[in-house]
Amino acid sequence: MYEVHGYPPAPASYTFAELPVIVGEYGTLADVPAFFADLETKQIPSLAWDMAPYSNCAPDLVAVNRSSTNLVPNAWGSTVKAYLAAH
């Protein structure tokens, strides 16, 4: 399996005729619906990056309140969460 990560990933970087692929990282995209639709059409699994701002590797998926253990999705996290919930 070939793992791809890009910010944003270009379709040519994750589309191969004879090679199984997973998009292992991706960040905020200009056209999120088109990216998700392309993954769906090509049946390519994906993982969003990254969970929390503790790592200093934006874009983060959650807003962290250090006085609470609750993880609240930020705008990007809400977009990814909605996509995952629909599938």
Secondary structure, DSSP 8 states (H G I E B T S, - for coil): -EEEEESS--HHHH--SSS-EEEEEE---TTHHHHHHHHHHHT--B----S-GGG--SS-SEEE-TT-S-EEE-HHHHHHHHHHHT-
